[in-house]
Amino acid sequence: MIRVLVVDDVAPMAEQYAYDLARVGEYDTLVARSGAEGLDLLASEAIDCVILDLEMPVLDGFGVLQELKRREVDVPVIVYTGTGDFDRCIRAVRLGAEGFIDKDEPIERVVREIENVLERRRLRHEVHQLSTQLGGSSALVGSSPAMQRLKETLMRLAPIPSPALIFGESGSGKEIVARELHRLGPAGDAPFVAVNSAALPDHLIESELFGHERGSFTGANRLRRGAFETAANGTLFLDEVGELSQAAQAKLLRVLEERVVTRVGGDREIPVRARVVAASNRDLEVEVSGGRFREDLYYRLNVHMIAVPPLRDRRSDIPELTDHLIAVTCRRFGMRVKSVSPEARERLADYDWRRNNVRELRNTVERMIIAADGDTIESRHVPPGITDGVTPRPRSRSGQTFQEQKAEAERQIVVEALERNGWHVTKTAQALGLADHASLLKIMRRHNIVRPE
């Protein structure tokens, strides 16, 4: 439920506003009768929106806005005034308020303004997430058999709210897969919260996941919602879940079983609805047998298991993935998009990418873009570590059947031939010794091969 704080020194006005907002907007409302009391409540309670009076003694609305900025409290504020002086409201907006209303406005208009402010906040958060995603390794780029199977798996599992466990090598794109699972689900517009379990020291894991109350430990000068609360009815992604301590594993298991969290230093149980998606590049079954990961937690998380293929098992995606990463990187650098010569593409396709998969390819692409002065990336711009680390063919791909390896090999042969011939279908068909271009088009349709944009 959305929680709204009304800050006004006129008690009858504040109480009436809070009552009407709870009745019309169905909000959970709180009242503060001074600016100082409002700041205290914001430090001790989880507030979604503030209705702030500008005309208050001692600490007025402008002072509250300045103090919120100083304390880095990120909560949307709507100011209201009974003077009709909207120049003061504009000044408040410049100090960080996200909207303003007159005290005489109908309560339905106030509710609408609250909804608009919260929606704008949600959209900004979503745009930020998308920008982060596009600026990162890659989206689910590729049409290889391995990627087609992965996309089909996500389509099947997305509507199901049960926990899921994603496993794959480092840099293979496990977080991208989790985001796609979230996007395709029924709550795709709800928050997606990612927590890197390996990057958190033990003493902060509980605060990060479950939140903490004000004063619960040194430095906890205000209430903080944890990742479970922040995710709301969206998705909580626990990356490298195998790195959690035994104590944190036990508490995570309790949350998954009881669907409630208790903030550090608190005693109130808070219901949670977020879908939990975990990921690991470790073999958690081995971790369980070695006593490093709880067996009961493992079986709670792996209701559905999603395997992310390593890049070497979908080499035919490398040209498309390379073009995508070049476009994203050049846009980030403010540069004109560069092209890649067939020789450079062949060198990239021959490399194993075993060390860090798509992340390694992304870093290599960035280095090539910087090394190439002109508009074309040539084979000489491919880093020596890549050209020295090629794997001779034929290659055996673990985890794939003979038919799957055969399909991927055929797809790769066709894609590389098309690249060498500038995607000229007739020339490529002749180079491959096919009867005519129609034969090649048939093969391309079978393998879902399309020219990268």
C-alpha positions in Angstrom: 0.0 0.0 0.0 1.2 3.5 -0.8 2.2 5.5 2.3 1.7 9.3 2.2 3.0 11.7 4.9 1.1 15.0 5.4 3.3 17.8 7.0 1.3 20.8 8.2 1.4 22.8 11.4 -2.4 23.3 11.4 -3.6 20.1 13.0 -7.2 20.1 11.8 -6.1 20.7 8.2 -3.5 17.9 8.3 -5.9 15.4 9.9 -8.6 16.2 7.4 -6.2 15.9 4.5 -4.9 12.6 5.8 -8.4 11.3 6.3 -9.6 12.3 2.8 -6.5 10.8 1.1 -7.0 7.5 2.9 -10.7 7.5 1.9 -10.4 8.6 -1.8 -6.9 7.3 -2.7 -6.9 4.3 -0.3 -3.5 5.3 1.0 -1.9 4.6 4.3 -1.5 8.1 5.7 0.7 9.7 8.5 0.6 13.2 9.9 3.4 15.5 11.1 2.6 18.8 12.8 5.9 20.5 12.1 8.8 20.4 9.7 11.1 18.8 12.3 8.5 16.1 13.1 8.2 15.4 9.4 11.9 14.9 9.0 11.9 12.6 12.0 9.1 10.5 10.5 10.9 10.3 7.2 14.0 9.0 9.0 12.0 6.3 10.9 9.2 5.3 8.5 9.1 4.1 4.9 7.2 6.9 3.0 6.3 6.9 -0.7 5.1 10.5 -1.0 5.1 13.7 1.1 2.4 16.5 1.0 4.3 19.5 2.4 2.9 22.8 3.7 5.2 25.7 2.8 3.9 28.1 5.5 5.0 26.7 8.8 6.8 28.3 11.8 10.4 27.6 12.8 11.2 25.1 10.0 9.0 25.9 6.9 8.6 23.9 3.8 11.6 25.4 2.1 13.8 24.4 5.0 12.4 20.9 4.9 13.2 20.6 1.2 16.8 21.9 1.8 17.3 19.4 4.7 16.0 16.5 2.6 18.5 17.4 -0.1 21.3 17.6 2.5 20.4 14.2 4.0 20.0 12.7 0.5 16.5 11.5 1.3 15.0 10.4 -2.0 11.2 10.8 -1.6 8.8 12.6 -4.0 7.4 15.8 -2.4 4.3 17.7 -3.4 4.0 21.2 -1.8 0.7 22.9 -1.1 -0.1 26.5 -0.2 -3.1 28.5 0.9 -1.8 31.8 -0.2 -2.1 31.3 -3.9 1.4 32.6 -4.4 2.6 30.1 -7.0 6.0 31.9 -7.4 6.8 30.3 -4.0 5.7 26.9 -5.4 8.1 27.4 -8.3 10.8 28.1 -5.9 10.0 24.9 -4.0 10.1 22.9 -7.3 13.6 24.3 -7.9 14.6 23.0 -4.4 13.4 19.5 -5.4 9.6 19.3 -5.0 8.0 17.3 -7.8 4.7 19.1 -7.9 2.5 21.7 -6.2 -1.2 22.2 -5.5 -3.5 24.7 -3.8 -5.1 23.8 -0.5 -8.5 24.5 -2.0 -8.0 21.8 -4.7 -10.6 19.0 -4.6 -9.1 15.9 -3.0 -9.6 13.9 -6.2 -7.2 16.4 -7.9 -4.7 15.8 -5.1 -4.9 12.0 -5.5 -4.4 12.4 -9.2 -1.3 14.6 -8.6 0.1 11.9 -6.2 -0.5 9.2 -8.8 1.2 11.3 -11.5 4.2 12.0 -9.4 4.7 8.4 -8.5 4.2 7.3 -12.1 6.8 9.8 -13.3 9.2 8.4 -10.6 8.5 4.9 -11.8 9.1 5.8 -15.4 12.4 7.5 -14.6 13.5 4.4 -12.7 12.5 2.2 -15.7 14.4 4.4 -18.2 17.5 4.3 -15.9 17.3 0.5 -15.8 16.9 0.3 -19.6 19.8 2.6 -20.1 22.0 0.6 -17.7 20.9 -2.6 -19.5 21.7 -1.3 -23.0 24.9 0.2 -21.9 26.0 -3.1 -20.3 27.0 -6.3 -22.0 24.1 -7.0 -24.3 20.4 -7.8 -24.4 19.4 -11.2 -25.5 21.0 -10.8 -28.9 21.3 -13.8 -31.2 19.3 -16.4 -33.1 21.4 -19.5 -32.7 19.7 -22.7 -31.7 21.1 -22.3 -28.2 19.6 -18.8 -27.9 16.3 -19.9 -29.4 16.0 -22.6 -26.8 16.8 -20.1 -24.1 14.2 -17.6 -25.3 11.5 -20.3 -25.5 12.3 -21.3 -21.9 11.9 -17.7 -20.7 8.6 -17.4 -22.5 7.3 -20.5 -20.7 8.6 -19.6 -17.3 7.9 -15.8 -17.2 4.2 -16.1 -16.2 5.0 -18.4 -13.3 5.9 -16.6 -10.1 8.0 -19.4 -8.6 11.7 -18.9 -7.8 14.1 -19.6 -10.6 17.8 -20.5 -10.6 20.0 -19.3 -13.5 23.3 -20.9 -14.0 26.1 -20.2 -16.5 29.7 -19.2 -16.8 31.0 -15.8 -15.7 30.1 -13.1 -18.2 27.6 -15.2 -20.1 24.7 -12.7 -19.3 22.9 -14.2 -16.3 21.5 -10.8 -15.2 20.4 -10.0 -18.7 18.5 -13.3 -18.7 16.9 -12.4 -15.3 15.8 -9.0 -16.6 14.2 -10.6 -19.7 12.4 -13.1 -17.5 11.1 -10.2 -15.4 10.1 -8.1 -18.5 8.1 -11.0 -20.0 6.3 -11.7 -16.8 2.9 -10.3 -15.6 4.6 -7.6 -13.5 7.1 -6.4 -16.1 6.6 -2.8 -15.2 7.2 -3.5 -11.5 10.7 -2.9 -10.0 13.6 -5.2 -10.8 16.2 -5.1 -8.0 19.6 -6.7 -8.5 21.9 -7.6 -5.5 25.4 -8.9 -6.0 25.8 -11.2 -3.1 29.6 -11.6 -3.7 30.2 -7.8 -3.4 28.5 -7.4 0.1 30.4 -7.9 3.3 28.7 -10.3 5.8 27.8 -7.5 8.2 25.8 -5.6 5.5 24.0 -8.5 3.8 21.0 -8.5 6.2 20.6 -4.7 5.9 20.8 -4.9 2.1 18.3 -7.7 1.8 15.9 -7.0 4.7 16.5 -3.3 5.5 17.1 -1.7 8.9 15.4 0.5 11.4 16.8 3.9 12.4 19.4 3.5 15.1 19.7 -0.3 14.7 23.5 0.0 14.4 26.2 2.7 14.1 25.6 4.8 11.0 21.9 3.8 10.7 20.7 7.4 11.0 17.4 6.7 9.1 15.1 3.9 8.1 16.1 1.9 5.1 14.0 -0.5 3.0 15.8 -3.6 2.0 15.9 -5.2 -1.4 12.9 -7.4 -0.8 10.7 -4.4 0.1 12.1 -2.3 -2.7 11.3 -5.1 -5.3 7.6 -4.9 -4.1 5.7 -7.2 -6.5 8.5 -7.3 -9.0 11.7 -9.3 -9.2 14.6 -9.6 -6.7 17.7 -10.9 -8.5 20.3 -12.4 -6.3 23.5 -12.7 -8.3 26.3 -15.1 -7.1 23.9 -16.5 -4.5 26.5 -19.2 -3.7 28.7 -16.5 -2.0 26.2 -15.9 0.8 27.3 -16.9 4.3 25.6 -19.8 6.1 23.8 -17.3 8.4 22.5 -15.3 5.5 21.4 -18.5 3.7 19.3 -19.5 6.7 17.6 -16.1 6.8 17.0 -16.1 3.1 15.4 -19.6 3.4 13.1 -18.3 6.1 11.9 -15.4 3.9 11.3 -17.8 1.0 9.3 -20.1 3.2 7.3 -17.5 5.2 7.2 -14.6 2.7 7.9 -12.0 5.4 11.0 -10.0 6.3 12.0 -8.3 9.6 14.2 -5.3 9.3 17.5 -5.3 11.3 16.7 -3.7 14.7 12.9 -4.1 14.2 10.3 -6.6 15.3 7.5 -6.0 12.8 7.0 -8.7 10.1 6.6 -7.2 6.7 5.0 -9.3 3.9 7.0 -9.6 0.7 5.6 -10.5 -2.8 8.7 -10.3 -5.0 9.7 -13.2 -7.2 13.2 -14.4 -6.3 15.5 -15.2 -9.2 19.0 -16.4 -8.2 22.2 -16.9 -10.2 25.5 -18.6 -9.8 28.5 -19.5 -11.8 29.3 -22.2 -9.3 27.9 -25.7 -9.4 25.6 -25.4 -6.4 25.1 -29.2 -6.2 28.8 -29.5 -5.6 28.6 -26.7 -3.1 25.8 -28.6 -1.3 27.7 -31.8 -1.2 30.7 -29.9 0.2 28.5 -28.4 3.0 29.1 -24.8 1.7 25.5 -24.3 0.6 22.3 -25.3 2.3 20.5 -28.2 0.6 17.0 -26.9 1.7 17.8 -23.5 0.2 19.1 -25.0 -3.0 15.8 -26.9 -3.5 13.8 -23.7 -2.7 15.6 -21.8 -5.3 15.8 -24.3 -8.2 12.1 -24.7 -8.7 12.9 -23.8 -12.3 16.5 -24.0 -13.7 17.6 -21.9 -16.6 20.9 -22.6 -18.3 22.7 -19.7 -20.1 24.9 -21.1 -23.0 28.5 -20.0 -23.1 29.5 -17.9 -26.1 31.6 -20.7 -27.6 28.4 -22.8 -27.9 26.7 -20.1 -30.0 29.6 -18.8 -32.2 27.2 -18.0 -35.0 25.8 -15.2 -32.9 29.1 -13.5 -32.6 28.7 -11.3 -35.8 25.3 -10.0 -34.7 26.5 -9.6 -31.1 29.6 -7.7 -32.3 27.5 -5.3 -34.3 25.2 -4.7 -31.4 28.1 -4.0 -29.0 29.8 -1.7 -31.5 26.5 0.3 -31.9 26.0 0.6 -28.1 29.7 1.5 -27.4 29.9 4.0 -30.2 26.7 5.7 -29.0 28.1 5.8 -25.5 31.3 7.4 -26.8 29.5 9.8 -29.0 31.2 8.3 -32.1 30.0 7.3 -35.6 29.3 3.6 -35.7 32.2 1.6 -37.2 32.0 -1.4 -39.5 34.1 -4.6 -39.1 36.1 -6.3 -41.9 35.4 -9.9 -42.7 38.9 -10.9 -41.6 38.4 -9.3 -38.2 35.0 -11.0 -37.8 36.6 -14.4 -38.6 39.2 -13.9 -35.9 36.5 -13.0 -33.3 34.5 -16.1 -34.3 37.6 -18.4 -34.0 38.3 -17.3 -30.4 37.1 -19.5 -27.6 35.8 -16.6 -25.2 36.2 -19.1 -22.3 37.6 -16.6 -19.9 34.6 -14.2 -19.6 32.2 -14.8 -22.5 30.1 -11.9 -23.6 31.7 -9.6 -21.1 35.1 -10.4 -22.7 33.7 -9.7 -26.1 32.3 -6.4 -25.0 35.7 -5.3 -23.6 37.4 -6.5 -26.8 35.0 -4.5 -28.9 35.7 -1.4 -26.9 39.5 -1.8 -27.4 39.1 -2.3 -31.1 36.9 0.8 -31.5 39.6 2.9 -29.7 42.4 1.2 -31.8 40.7 1.9 -35.2 41.3 5.5 -36.4 39.1 5.1 -39.4 35.5 3.9 -39.9 36.4 0.2 -40.3 37.8 -2.2 -37.7 40.4 -4.4 -39.4 42.0 -7.6 -38.3 45.1 -5.7 -37.1 42.9 -4.0 -34.6 41.9 -7.3 -32.9 43.9 -7.5 -29.6 46.8 -10.0 -29.7 45.4 -12.0 -26.9 42.4 -12.8 -29.0 44.3 -13.8 -32.2 46.7 -15.9 -30.2 43.9 -17.8 -28.4 42.0 -19.3 -31.3 40.7 -22.8 -31.0 41.2 -25.1 -34.0 38.2 -26.7 -35.6 36.3 -28.9 -35.3 35.3 -28.1 -31.7 33.4 -30.3 -29.3 30.8 -28.4 -27.2 30.0 -29.9 -23.9 26.4 -30.2 -23.0 25.1 -30.3 -26.6 23.9 -33.3 -28.5 25.4 -34.3 -31.8 22.4 -32.8 -33.7 22.6 -29.5 -31.7 26.4 -29.2 -32.6 25.7 -30.1 -36.2 23.0 -27.4 -36.5 25.2 -24.8 -34.8 28.2 -25.7 -37.1 26.0 -25.4 -40.2 24.6 -22.1 -39.1 28.1 -20.8 -38.4 29.4 -21.8 -41.8 26.5 -20.0 -43.5 26.8 -16.8 -41.4 30.6 -16.6 -42.0 30.2 -17.1 -45.7 27.5 -14.4 -45.8 29.9 -12.1 -43.9 32.7 -12.7 -46.4 30.4 -12.0 -49.3 28.9 -8.9 -47.9 25.5 -10.7 -47.4 25.1 -11.1 -51.1 22.9 -14.2 -51.3 23.7 -15.3 -54.9 27.4 -14.9 -54.4 27.3 -16.7 -51.1 25.3 -19.6 -52.6 27.9 -19.9 -55.4 30.8 -19.8 -52.9 29.2 -22.6 -50.9 28.6 -24.7 -54.0 24.8 -24.6 -53.6 22.5 -25.0 -56.6 21.0 -21.5 -56.5 20.2 -18.6 -54.1 16.8 -20.3 -53.3 18.7 -23.2 -51.7 20.6 -20.8 -49.5 17.5 -18.8 -48.5 15.9 -22.1 -47.4 18.9 -22.9 -45.2 18.8 -19.3 -43.8 15.1 -19.6 -42.9 15.7 -23.0 -41.2 18.4 -21.5 -39.0 16.6 -18.1 -38.5 19.5 -16.2 -40.1 18.9 -12.5 -40.9 21.3 -9.8 -41.8 22.2 -7.7 -38.7 21.0 -4.1 -39.0 
